[in-house]
């Protein structure tokens, strides 16, 4: 039985889970963790895309990630 969560709660839980996974498995690619989180937290397509875009922005703003 699924629980109805407040809007955005699934994304918050996914981000927290990804953060925890990064600590325990630092060599796992972010993209792999993001896609696993989308499935694990049963995110809607809209929320899944928001999560992907969030981590793309994080990557693009990271020091040393100059993009043309």
C-alpha positions as CSV (number, residue, x, y, z in Angstrom):
1,X,0.0,0.0,0.0
2,X,1.5,3.4,-1.0
3,X,1.4,6.4,1.2
4,X,0.4,9.8,-0.3
5,X,3.1,12.3,0.5
6,X,2.9,16.1,0.4
7,X,4.0,17.6,-2.8
8,X,7.8,17.5,-3.1
9,X,8.3,15.1,-0.2
10,X,9.3,12.3,-2.5
11,X,12.0,14.5,-4.1
12,X,13.3,15.5,-0.6
13,X,13.5,11.9,0.4
14,X,15.3,10.9,-2.8
15,X,17.9,13.7,-2.3
16,X,18.5,12.6,1.3
17,X,18.8,9.0,0.2
18,X,21.2,9.9,-2.6
19,X,23.3,11.9,-0.2
20,X,23.5,9.0,2.2
21,X,24.4,6.6,-0.6
22,X,27.2,9.0,-1.8
23,X,28.7,8.8,1.7
24,X,28.7,5.0,1.8
25,X,29.4,4.4,-1.9
26,X,31.4,7.4,-3.2
27,X,32.5,5.7,-6.4
28,X,28.9,5.1,-7.6
29,X,28.0,7.5,-10.4
30,X,25.4,10.1,-9.4
31,X,23.3,9.3,-12.5
32,X,23.0,5.7,-11.3
33,X,21.9,6.8,-7.9
34,X,19.4,9.3,-9.3
35,X,17.8,6.6,-11.5
36,X,17.7,4.2,-8.6
37,X,16.1,6.9,-6.4
38,X,13.5,7.6,-9.0
39,X,12.5,3.9,-9.0
40,X,12.8,3.4,-5.2
41,X,10.7,6.5,-4.3
42,X,8.2,5.9,-7.2
43,X,8.6,9.5,-8.4
44,X,6.3,10.8,-11.1
45,X,7.9,11.6,-14.5
46,X,7.7,15.3,-13.5
47,X,9.5,14.7,-10.2
48,X,12.0,12.4,-11.8
49,X,12.9,15.1,-14.3
50,X,13.2,17.7,-11.6
51,X,15.6,15.4,-9.7
52,X,17.7,14.8,-12.8
53,X,17.8,18.6,-13.5
54,X,18.7,19.3,-9.9
55,X,21.8,17.0,-10.0
56,X,22.7,18.4,-13.5
57,X,22.8,21.9,-12.0
58,X,24.8,20.7,-9.0
59,X,27.3,19.1,-11.4
60,X,27.5,22.2,-13.6
61,X,28.1,24.5,-10.6
62,X,30.8,22.3,-9.1
63,X,34.3,23.7,-9.0
64,X,36.3,22.4,-12.0
65,X,33.3,21.6,-14.1
66,X,33.8,24.2,-16.8
67,X,31.3,23.7,-19.7
68,X,31.3,25.3,-23.1
